[in-house]
Amino acid sequence: MYKELIKNWIPNLTPTLIKEYGEKLGYHLTNSEITILYQFIMKNYSEILDGNEKSFKELKKQINPTLYQQLLLLYNEQKQKYL
């Protein structure tokens, strides 16, 4: 059920929402990081929801290691809750 809700909500995602959510969590994202994350989500969300996490390897190459680790931790927490 959550997968369908996420798939239906993704078209509403904007870089501004990513920035605001990051700030809420205490992440101070640069404009470049916001753009990278937005593009990554829009391109890969479907396969990630289906359990294919290979695309994270590409993301790791594009952002700083600290942010990557924080995002991976957040992803795993949310995955356990909702998927």
Secondary structure, DSSP 8 states (H G I E B T S, - for coil): -HHHHHHHHGGG--HHHHHHHHHHTT----HHHHHHHHHHHHHHHHHHHTT--TTHHHHHHHS-HHHHHHHHHHHHHHHHHH-
